Amino acid sequence: MTVGRKLVLANFWVAVVAFGLAAIMAVMQALARADAELAIRSPKLYYVSMTAHGVLMALVFTTFFIMALGYFAVGAELKRLETPSWGWASFFVSLVGTILTTLAILSGSSTVLYTFYPPLQAHPLFYVGATLLVVGSWIWCAVMIRTYLAWRAGMAGEAVPLSVHGMMVTVIIWILATAGLAVEVVGMLLPWSFGFVEKVDPIVARTFFWWFGHPLTYFWLVPAYVVWYTILPGAIGGRVFSDRLTRVVFILFVLFSTPVGLHHQFTDPGISSGFKLLHTITTYAILFPSFVTAFSVIASFELVGRAKGAKGLFDWIGFLPWKDPFFASVALAMLTFAIGGFGGAINAAYAMNAMVKNTSWIQGHFHLTVGTAVALTFMGVSYWMLPRLTGYPVRLRALALAQPYLWFFGMMLFSIPSHITGIMGMPRRVYSAAFQGSEVAASWQFLTTVSAVGGVILFVSSAFWLAVLVVSVLGEKGERPPIEFAKPLTPVAGSAGVWDRFGLWTAVAAALIVIAYAYPIVHLLSLTRFGSSPFKPF
């Protein structure tokens, strides 16, 4: 596991650095949107920072942390890691891609926001860097698959450990999702940015992007669920509520995570209402495994509380280890995700989507999901992983305990006002909410100020997390605690079942993607298309 630990830590620390840079960008945006007087405030810097924040937080931080978590779970559970040289190739290819993309953004030549929709055009290095990041992640997928197959060859018929099951599902979701992104970037945006073609079709590009863009959410979420299901219950003295139910949940994400993207394109022309309805149905279908997750994980928590003496209907909540920063992080992440999930249901409904689309509601929703359900879980599990990887105990315990509560409080102040101002009509991604003294905009100003206060609190929480990690590894080493994953409440037979047949479920998911996307894309390509020339706002 020496090689495995080094790979985990290499990816982990890149994720931490990306998070720190993105946090600086975020607090600048929150203050600017509230029209705070900042010496360096300008439209160009605002949109550069918005692009950097979105890419570094949503793509770089998450991808590197998930790769670290994958190596950690698979290496610890299967006691092996095949082709570690491939793992290092994955790390360096992804790192070079990250550096190129970041430099392109910070140079001011690639202000295309997180979604990088054409006709906004970035410097070619932006697309090259993004491509290398994805290629590096594909190599990580290959390492995960080779390690699983090598284990399976010697353990025929055995059920794969639950945490590895979740990570294999993450790999499958990522491969299926990035297929669409690869077509967009390699087939359309790279030739366009190099000047080989003059125009691209924005609607076709958006369709390929959302083939990738919404399943990206589940690439983030499933590893967080791996933590919720298989690591946290054991860390607090509990058990997995149901092994088989957890496997069903993971496979449902494989099936329904990708054919959902058209609900982001309800107002786009050229896509039939029938296929938009189909994607609405699959979007609501993907809510089901999240509901099951809430039930299962909360049931695991209740069992812990009752084992400690709880007798009443809800008093078990008070018996939970709220002074453990790992538990507090995940529990608050789950609570926040429940709030964000209701917003997601609104986004998926055609009529209500039209009311909130491209308003500040969307940024509020996005920060409740990836910004808390995922990010806060990853921050929390780092307190558990770091001592087991390095032997350095977590220091600055007071900051570590305060950090998740500050994040939760700051996120409520940031996101709830964003939802409200979105309903009131405030657009998202605006440099100034004042709108040159508009009376309508004046009604937003108190809420944008509250949101900015939330952004500052989130930045303080981020600084606490970074300080705890850095100070911890600067101290003295101790014994590495054992790495233990939660056991199921009811012992299960060791034989692999249908839910471990990853090839079968991948084939079914691929068929669903063909059904969901083949005709809409072919139809768009058959229309008279004029394309768009590049546009660079700065």
C-alpha positions as CSV (number, residue, x, y, z in Angstrom):
1,M,0.0,0.0,0.0
2,T,3.0,2.3,0.1
3,V,2.6,3.2,-3.6
4,G,-1.1,3.4,-3.1
5,R,-0.7,5.9,-0.3
6,K,1.6,8.1,-2.3
7,L,-0.9,8.1,-5.2
8,V,-3.8,9.0,-2.9
9,L,-1.8,11.8,-1.3
10,A,-0.6,13.2,-4.6
11,N,-4.2,13.5,-5.9
12,F,-5.5,14.7,-2.5
13,W,-3.1,17.6,-2.2
14,V,-3.8,18.8,-5.8
15,A,-7.5,18.8,-4.9
16,V,-6.8,20.8,-1.7
17,V,-4.8,23.4,-3.7
18,A,-7.5,23.7,-6.3
19,F,-10.1,24.2,-3.6
20,G,-8.0,26.9,-1.9
21,L,-7.7,28.9,-5.2
22,A,-11.4,28.5,-6.0
23,A,-12.4,29.7,-2.5
24,I,-10.5,32.9,-3.0
25,M,-12.3,33.5,-6.3
26,A,-15.6,32.7,-4.6
27,V,-15.5,35.3,-1.9
28,M,-14.5,38.0,-4.4
29,Q,-17.6,37.1,-6.5
30,A,-19.9,37.2,-3.5
31,L,-18.7,40.6,-2.5
32,A,-18.8,42.0,-6.0
33,R,-22.3,40.8,-6.6
34,A,-23.4,42.7,-3.5
35,D,-21.7,45.8,-4.9
36,A,-19.1,46.0,-2.2
37,E,-16.4,48.6,-2.8
38,L,-13.3,46.5,-3.7
39,A,-10.1,48.1,-5.0
40,I,-9.6,45.4,-7.6
41,R,-13.3,45.1,-8.7
42,S,-14.0,45.0,-12.4
43,P,-16.2,43.2,-14.8
44,K,-13.3,41.4,-16.5
45,L,-11.8,40.2,-13.2
46,Y,-15.3,39.1,-12.0
47,Y,-15.9,36.9,-14.9
48,V,-12.3,35.6,-15.0
49,S,-12.7,34.6,-11.3
50,M,-16.1,33.1,-12.0
51,T,-14.6,30.9,-14.7
52,A,-11.7,29.9,-12.5
53,H,-14.0,29.2,-9.5
54,G,-16.3,27.0,-11.6
55,V,-13.5,25.0,-13.3
56,L,-11.3,24.6,-10.3
57,M,-14.1,23.7,-7.9
58,A,-16.5,21.7,-10.0
59,L,-14.0,19.9,-12.2
60,V,-10.5,19.9,-10.7
61,F,-11.1,19.7,-7.0
62,T,-13.8,17.0,-7.4
63,T,-11.9,14.9,-10.0
64,F,-8.7,14.8,-8.1
65,F,-10.4,14.1,-4.8
66,I,-12.5,11.3,-6.3
67,M,-9.4,9.8,-7.8
68,A,-7.7,9.9,-4.4
69,L,-10.8,8.4,-2.7
70,G,-10.9,5.7,-5.4
71,Y,-7.3,4.6,-4.9
72,F,-7.9,4.7,-1.1
73,A,-11.1,2.6,-1.1
74,V,-10.0,0.0,-3.7
75,G,-6.4,-0.3,-2.3
76,A,-7.6,-0.7,1.3
77,E,-10.5,-3.1,0.5
78,L,-8.9,-5.3,-2.2
79,K,-5.3,-5.0,-0.8
80,R,-3.9,-4.4,-4.2
81,L,-3.5,-1.7,-6.9
82,E,-2.7,-2.9,-10.4
83,T,-0.4,-1.0,-12.7
84,P,0.5,1.9,-10.3
85,S,2.7,3.3,-13.1
86,W,-0.6,4.0,-14.9
87,G,-1.8,5.7,-11.8
88,W,1.1,8.1,-11.9
89,A,0.6,8.7,-15.6
90,S,-3.0,9.6,-14.8
91,F,-1.9,12.0,-12.1
92,F,0.7,13.8,-14.2
93,V,-1.5,14.0,-17.3
94,S,-4.4,15.4,-15.2
95,L,-2.0,17.8,-13.5
96,V,-0.5,19.2,-16.7
97,G,-4.1,19.6,-18.1
98,T,-5.1,21.5,-14.9
99,I,-2.1,23.8,-15.1
100,L,-2.7,24.6,-18.8
101,T,-6.4,25.3,-18.3
102,T,-5.8,27.4,-15.2
103,L,-3.2,29.5,-16.9
104,A,-5.5,30.0,-19.9
105,I,-8.2,31.2,-17.6
106,L,-6.1,33.5,-15.4
107,S,-4.5,35.1,-18.5
108,G,-7.9,36.5,-19.4
109,S,-8.1,34.7,-22.7
110,S,-10.6,32.0,-21.7
111,T,-13.5,33.7,-20.0
112,V,-16.1,31.1,-20.9
113,L,-17.5,30.3,-17.5
114,Y,-17.8,26.7,-16.1
115,T,-20.2,25.6,-18.9
116,F,-17.9,27.0,-21.7
117,Y,-20.8,27.3,-24.1
118,P,-20.1,28.5,-27.6
119,P,-20.2,31.1,-29.1
120,L,-18.0,32.1,-26.1
121,Q,-14.5,30.9,-27.3
122,A,-11.5,30.1,-25.1
123,H,-7.9,30.0,-26.0
124,P,-6.9,26.6,-27.4
125,L,-4.9,25.8,-24.3
126,F,-8.1,25.9,-22.3
127,Y,-9.6,23.1,-24.4
128,V,-6.3,21.2,-24.6
129,G,-5.9,21.3,-20.8
130,A,-9.5,20.2,-20.2
131,T,-9.0,17.3,-22.6
132,L,-5.8,16.2,-20.7
133,L,-7.7,16.4,-17.4
134,V,-10.3,14.0,-18.8
135,V,-7.8,11.8,-20.4
136,G,-5.9,11.5,-17.1
137,S,-9.2,10.6,-15.4
138,W,-9.8,7.9,-18.0
139,I,-6.4,6.4,-17.1
140,W,-7.5,6.4,-13.5
141,C,-10.6,4.5,-14.6
142,A,-8.4,2.0,-16.3
143,V,-6.4,1.4,-13.1
144,M,-9.7,0.9,-11.2
145,I,-11.0,-1.5,-13.7
146,R,-7.8,-3.5,-14.0
147,T,-7.5,-3.8,-10.2
148,Y,-11.1,-4.9,-9.9
149,L,-10.7,-7.5,-12.7
150,A,-7.5,-8.8,-11.1
151,W,-9.3,-9.2,-7.8
152,R,-12.3,-10.8,-9.5
153,A,-10.0,-13.4,-11.3
154,G,-8.9,-14.7,-7.9
155,M,-12.3,-14.3,-6.1
156,A,-14.7,-15.7,-8.7
157,G,-18.2,-15.6,-7.3
158,E,-17.5,-13.4,-4.3
159,A,-19.4,-10.2,-3.8
160,V,-17.2,-7.1,-4.3
161,P,-16.8,-5.0,-1.2
162,L,-19.5,-2.3,-1.0
163,S,-17.1,0.6,-1.2
164,V,-15.4,-0.8,-4.3
165,H,-18.9,-1.4,-5.8
166,G,-19.6,2.3,-5.4
167,M,-16.3,3.3,-6.9
168,M,-16.8,1.0,-9.9
169,V,-20.2,2.7,-10.4
170,T,-18.4,6.0,-10.3
171,V,-16.0,4.9,-13.0
172,I,-18.9,3.7,-15.2
173,I,-20.8,6.9,-14.8
174,W,-17.7,9.0,-15.7
175,I,-16.9,7.0,-18.8
176,L,-20.5,7.2,-20.1
177,A,-20.8,10.9,-19.3
178,T,-17.4,12.0,-20.8
179,A,-18.2,10.3,-24.1
180,G,-20.5,13.2,-24.9
181,L,-17.9,15.8,-23.7
182,A,-15.2,14.2,-25.8
183,V,-17.4,14.6,-28.9
184,E,-18.0,18.3,-28.1
185,V,-14.5,19.3,-27.2
186,V,-12.5,17.2,-29.7
187,G,-15.0,17.2,-32.6
188,M,-16.2,20.8,-32.3
189,L,-14.5,23.2,-29.9
190,L,-10.8,22.3,-30.5
191,P,-11.0,22.7,-34.3
192,W,-13.0,25.9,-33.8
193,S,-10.5,27.4,-31.4
194,F,-7.5,26.6,-33.6
195,G,-9.3,28.3,-36.5
196,F,-9.7,25.1,-38.6
197,V,-13.4,25.8,-38.8
198,E,-15.0,29.2,-38.8
199,K,-18.3,28.4,-37.0
200,V,-19.9,25.9,-34.7
201,D,-23.5,25.2,-33.8
202,P,-24.2,26.3,-30.2
203,I,-27.3,24.1,-29.8
204,V,-25.5,20.9,-30.9
205,A,-22.6,21.8,-28.6
206,R,-24.9,22.5,-25.7
207,T,-26.6,19.1,-26.2
208,F,-23.3,17.3,-26.1
209,F,-22.3,19.3,-23.0
210,W,-25.5,18.3,-21.1
211,W,-25.0,14.7,-22.1
212,F,-22.0,15.2,-19.8
213,G,-23.1,18.1,-17.5
214,H,-25.8,16.5,-15.5
215,P,-24.3,13.0,-15.0
216,L,-21.3,14.9,-13.8
217,T,-23.4,15.6,-10.7
218,Y,-23.6,11.9,-10.0
219,F,-19.8,11.5,-10.6
220,W,-19.6,13.8,-7.6
221,L,-22.4,12.4,-5.6
222,V,-21.7,8.6,-5.8
223,P,-18.3,8.9,-4.1
224,A,-20.0,11.0,-1.4
225,Y,-22.5,8.3,-1.0
226,V,-19.7,5.8,-0.7
227,V,-18.5,7.8,2.3
228,W,-22.1,8.0,3.7
229,Y,-22.8,4.3,3.3
230,T,-19.5,2.5,3.9
231,I,-17.1,4.8,5.9
232,L,-19.1,7.0,8.2
233,P,-21.3,4.3,9.8
234,G,-18.2,2.3,10.9
235,A,-16.4,5.4,12.1
236,I,-19.2,6.2,14.5
237,G,-19.8,2.6,15.7
238,G,-22.7,1.8,13.3
239,R,-23.4,-0.5,10.5
240,V,-24.7,-0.4,6.9
241,F,-28.5,-0.6,7.0
242,S,-28.7,-2.9,4.0
243,D,-25.9,-4.2,1.8
244,R,-28.2,-5.2,-1.1
245,L,-30.2,-2.1,-1.0
246,T,-27.1,0.0,-1.3
247,R,-26.0,-2.0,-4.4
248,V,-29.4,-1.4,-6.0
249,V,-29.0,2.4,-5.3
250,F,-25.6,2.5,-7.0
251,I,-26.8,0.6,-10.1
252,L,-29.8,2.9,-10.4
253,F,-27.4,5.8,-10.7
254,V,-25.6,3.9,-13.5
255,L,-28.9,3.5,-15.4
256,F,-30.5,6.9,-15.0
257,S,-27.7,9.4,-14.4
258,T,-26.9,10.1,-18.1
259,P,-30.2,10.3,-20.1
260,V,-31.4,13.4,-18.2
261,G,-29.6,16.3,-19.8
262,L,-32.3,17.8,-21.9
263,H,-34.1,19.2,-18.9
264,H,-31.4,21.8,-19.0
265,Q,-32.5,22.6,-22.6
266,F,-36.3,23.1,-22.2
267,T,-36.2,26.4,-23.9
268,D,-33.8,25.3,-26.7
269,P,-35.2,25.1,-30.2
270,G,-34.8,22.1,-32.5
271,I,-35.4,19.5,-29.7
272,S,-38.8,17.9,-29.7
273,S,-41.1,18.2,-26.6
274,G,-41.4,14.4,-26.5
275,F,-37.8,13.9,-25.8
276,K,-37.8,16.8,-23.3
277,L,-40.6,14.9,-21.6
278,L,-38.6,11.7,-21.7
279,H,-35.7,13.4,-20.0
280,T,-38.0,14.9,-17.4
281,I,-39.3,11.4,-16.5
282,T,-35.7,10.0,-16.1
283,T,-34.8,13.1,-14.1
284,Y,-37.5,12.3,-11.6
285,A,-36.5,8.6,-11.7
286,I,-33.0,9.6,-10.5
287,L,-34.5,11.2,-7.4
288,F,-35.6,7.7,-6.2
289,P,-32.1,6.4,-5.3
290,S,-31.4,9.6,-3.4
291,F,-34.6,9.2,-1.4
292,V,-33.5,5.6,-0.6
293,T,-30.1,6.9,0.4
294,A,-31.6,9.4,2.8
295,F,-33.7,6.6,4.4
296,S,-30.8,4.1,4.6
297,V,-28.2,6.4,6.0
298,I,-30.5,8.0,8.5
299,A,-31.5,4.5,9.6
300,S,-27.8,3.7,10.2
301,F,-27.6,6.9,12.3
302,E,-30.7,5.9,14.3
303,L,-29.2,2.5,15.1
304,V,-26.1,4.2,16.5
305,G,-28.2,6.5,18.7
306,R,-30.4,3.7,20.0
307,A,-27.3,1.6,20.8
308,K,-26.2,4.4,23.0
309,G,-29.4,4.5,25.0
310,A,-32.0,6.5,23.1
311,K,-35.5,5.4,23.8
312,G,-37.8,8.1,22.3
313,L,-39.0,8.8,18.8
314,F,-36.3,11.4,17.9
315,D,-34.0,11.6,21.0
316,W,-31.5,9.3,19.2
317,I,-30.4,12.4,17.3
318,G,-28.9,13.9,20.5
319,F,-26.9,10.7,21.0
320,L,-25.0,11.1,17.7
321,P,-21.4,12.3,17.8
322,W,-22.0,16.0,16.8
323,K,-18.6,16.9,18.2
324,D,-16.8,14.7,15.7
325,P,-16.0,16.9,12.6
326,F,-16.3,14.0,10.3
327,F,-19.8,13.1,11.4
328,A,-20.9,16.7,11.6
329,S,-19.7,17.4,8.1
330,V,-21.6,14.4,6.6
331,A,-24.8,15.0,8.7
332,L,-24.9,18.7,7.7
333,A,-24.1,17.8,4.1
334,M,-27.1,15.4,4.0
335,L,-29.4,18.0,5.5
336,T,-28.3,20.6,3.0
337,F,-28.7,18.1,0.1
338,A,-32.3,17.4,1.2
339,I,-33.0,21.1,0.8
340,G,-31.2,21.2,-2.6
341,G,-33.1,18.2,-3.8
342,F,-36.4,20.0,-3.6
343,G,-35.0,22.7,-5.7
344,G,-33.8,20.1,-8.2
345,A,-37.3,18.8,-8.5
346,I,-38.4,22.3,-9.5
347,N,-35.6,22.6,-12.0
348,A,-36.8,19.4,-13.7
349,A,-40.4,20.6,-14.1
350,Y,-41.0,22.3,-17.4
351,A,-43.3,25.2,-16.2
352,M,-41.3,25.9,-13.0
353,N,-38.0,25.6,-14.8
354,A,-39.0,28.4,-17.1
355,M,-39.4,30.7,-14.0
356,V,-36.0,30.0,-12.5
357,K,-33.8,29.3,-15.5
358,N,-30.8,31.5,-15.6
359,T,-31.7,33.3,-12.4
360,S,-29.8,33.3,-9.1
361,W,-32.0,30.4,-8.0
362,I,-29.6,28.1,-10.1
363,Q,-26.5,29.3,-8.3
364,G,-28.2,28.7,-5.0
365,H,-29.3,25.2,-5.9
366,F,-25.9,24.3,-7.3
367,H,-24.1,25.4,-4.1
368,L,-26.5,23.3,-2.0
369,T,-25.7,20.2,-4.0
370,V,-22.1,20.1,-5.2
371,G,-21.2,23.0,-3.0
372,T,-22.2,21.3,0.2
373,A,-23.5,17.7,-0.2
374,V,-20.3,16.8,-2.1
375,A,-17.7,19.4,-0.9
376,L,-18.5,19.2,2.8
377,T,-18.5,15.4,2.7
378,F,-15.1,15.5,1.0
379,M,-13.8,18.0,3.6
380,G,-15.2,15.9,6.4
381,V,-13.8,12.5,5.2
382,S,-10.4,14.2,4.9
383,Y,-10.3,14.4,8.7
384,W,-10.7,10.6,8.8
385,M,-8.4,9.8,5.8
386,L,-5.4,11.9,6.6
387,P,-4.3,10.2,9.9
388,R,-4.8,6.8,8.2
389,L,-2.7,7.8,5.2
390,T,0.1,9.7,7.0
391,G,0.1,9.0,10.7
392,Y,-0.4,12.7,11.4
393,P,-3.3,13.2,13.8
394,V,-5.8,16.0,13.2
395,R,-4.7,19.2,15.0
396,L,-6.5,22.4,15.7
397,R,-9.5,20.3,16.7
398,A,-11.5,23.4,17.7
399,L,-11.2,24.8,14.1
400,A,-11.9,21.3,12.7
401,L,-15.1,21.1,14.7
402,A,-16.2,24.7,13.9
403,Q,-15.5,24.3,10.2
404,P,-18.5,22.2,9.1
405,Y,-21.0,24.3,11.2
406,L,-19.6,27.5,9.7
407,W,-19.9,26.0,6.3
408,F,-23.6,25.0,6.9
409,F,-24.5,28.4,8.4
410,G,-22.6,30.3,5.6
411,M,-24.2,28.2,2.9
412,M,-27.7,28.9,4.3
413,L,-27.0,32.6,4.3
414,F,-25.6,32.4,0.8
415,S,-28.0,30.0,-1.0
416,I,-31.4,30.7,0.5
417,P,-31.3,34.4,-0.5
418,S,-30.1,33.4,-3.9
419,H,-33.2,31.2,-4.3
420,I,-35.4,34.1,-3.2
421,T,-33.8,36.7,-5.5
422,G,-34.0,34.1,-8.3
423,I,-37.8,33.9,-7.9
424,M,-37.8,37.8,-7.8
425,G,-36.1,37.7,-11.2
426,M,-32.5,38.4,-10.5
427,P,-30.3,36.9,-13.2
428,R,-27.4,34.6,-12.4
429,R,-23.8,35.5,-13.2
430,V,-24.2,39.2,-12.9
431,Y,-21.3,41.4,-12.0
432,S,-23.5,43.9,-10.2
433,A,-27.0,43.4,-8.8
434,A,-27.7,47.1,-8.8
435,F,-28.6,47.3,-12.5
436,Q,-27.8,51.0,-12.6
437,G,-30.3,52.0,-9.9
438,S,-33.3,49.9,-11.1
439,E,-36.2,49.9,-8.7
440,V,-36.7,46.2,-9.2
441,A,-33.0,45.6,-8.5
442,A,-33.2,47.7,-5.3
443,S,-35.5,45.1,-3.8
444,W,-32.7,42.5,-4.1
445,Q,-30.0,44.5,-2.4
446,F,-30.6,43.4,1.2
447,L,-30.7,39.8,0.1
448,T,-27.5,40.0,-2.0
449,T,-25.8,41.6,1.1
450,V,-26.9,38.7,3.2
451,S,-25.7,36.3,0.5
452,A,-22.3,38.1,0.5
453,V,-22.1,37.7,4.3
454,G,-22.7,34.0,3.7
455,G,-19.9,34.0,1.2
456,V,-17.5,35.5,3.7
457,I,-18.4,32.9,6.3
458,L,-17.9,30.1,3.7
459,F,-14.4,31.5,3.0
460,V,-13.6,31.5,6.7
461,S,-14.8,27.8,6.9
462,S,-12.6,27.1,3.9
463,A,-9.6,28.7,5.6
464,F,-10.2,26.7,8.7
465,W,-10.2,23.4,6.7
466,L,-7.0,24.3,4.9
467,A,-5.3,25.4,8.2
468,V,-6.2,22.2,9.9
469,L,-4.8,20.1,7.1
470,V,-1.6,22.1,6.8
471,V,-0.9,22.3,10.5
472,S,-1.7,18.6,11.0
473,V,1.0,17.5,8.5
474,L,3.5,19.9,10.1
475,G,3.2,18.3,13.5
476,E,4.6,15.0,14.8
477,K,3.6,11.7,13.5
478,G,1.8,9.1,15.5
479,E,0.4,5.6,14.8
480,R,-1.7,5.3,11.7
481,P,-5.3,4.3,12.9
482,P,-6.7,1.1,11.2
483,I,-8.7,1.5,8.0
484,E,-12.1,-0.1,8.7
485,F,-15.2,0.0,6.5
486,A,-18.7,-0.4,7.9
487,K,-20.2,-3.9,8.0
488,P,-23.8,-4.6,7.1
489,L,-26.4,-4.8,9.8
490,T,-27.5,-8.3,8.6
491,P,-24.7,-10.6,7.4
492,V,-25.0,-11.4,3.6
493,A,-23.9,-14.3,1.6
494,G,-20.5,-13.9,0.0
495,S,-21.6,-14.7,-3.5
496,A,-21.8,-12.0,-6.2
497,G,-25.3,-11.3,-7.3
498,V,-26.8,-9.6,-10.4
499,W,-26.1,-6.2,-8.9
500,D,-22.3,-6.9,-9.2
501,R,-22.6,-7.5,-13.0
502,F,-21.1,-4.2,-14.0
503,G,-20.8,-5.2,-17.7
504,L,-24.6,-5.9,-17.9
505,W,-25.6,-2.7,-16.3
506,T,-23.2,-0.6,-18.4
507,A,-24.7,-2.1,-21.6
508,V,-28.2,-1.3,-20.4
509,A,-27.2,2.3,-19.5
510,A,-25.5,2.7,-22.9
511,A,-28.8,1.5,-24.6
512,L,-30.7,4.1,-22.6
513,I,-28.3,6.8,-23.7
514,V,-28.8,5.8,-27.3
515,I,-32.6,6.0,-26.8
516,A,-32.4,9.4,-25.1
517,Y,-29.9,11.1,-27.4
518,A,-29.5,9.5,-30.8
519,Y,-32.7,10.9,-32.4
520,P,-32.4,14.4,-30.9
521,I,-28.8,14.8,-32.1
522,V,-29.4,13.3,-35.6
523,H,-32.4,15.6,-35.9
524,L,-30.4,18.7,-34.9
525,L,-27.7,17.8,-37.4
526,S,-30.3,17.4,-40.2
527,L,-31.7,20.9,-39.7
528,T,-30.4,23.9,-41.7
529,R,-27.6,25.2,-39.5
530,F,-25.8,28.5,-39.8
531,G,-23.4,28.2,-36.9
532,S,-21.8,30.9,-34.9
533,S,-18.6,32.8,-35.1
534,P,-16.5,33.1,-31.9
535,F,-17.2,35.7,-29.4
536,K,-14.8,36.9,-26.7
537,P,-16.2,39.5,-24.3
538,F,-12.8,40.6,-22.9
